[in-house]
Amino acid sequence: MILTSMSDISPAIRTMTDSELIAAVCDGRSEALDILFHRYARLVHRIAADILKDRAEAEDSTQEIFLEIYRKAHLYDPARGSVKGWLLQYAYRRTLRRRVSLGRRAAYRAEPIENAAE
């Protein structure tokens, strides 16, 4: 999902704190999201993989989480905690909802789709 090569991102952005990066994302600077992705994608993916038990679903979930973070960066409140904590709580809740949704579709029970309606 990294949209910009790390070498193409200015040193000023690479050295920003997480809070400054969120503010930059709010200002429409997509390279700030690239830095957040670079810092936290492995951790978010690990959470998703542990919850979903499916590598492909975890990868999809990780990308969707960062896309939502891009869209909802304005909701971050530094008075309530760190960017890392906010992002990880968001990832955890979002991934749990995805697991429930997939479970409703019998994706994790390996049942034929005909049996899912019963």
VENNORUR-V904850 format. One record per helix or strand of 2 or more residues. SS is the DSSP state (2 for helix, 1 for strand). FROM is the first residue (numbers start at 0). TO is the last residue. If there is no record, write none. Layout:
ss->(SS/SS)
from->(FROM/FROM)
to->(TO/TO)
//
This chain:
ss->(2/2/2/2/2/2/2/2)
from->(5/10/17/29/54/77/82/112)
to->(7/13/25/51/74/79/103/115)
//
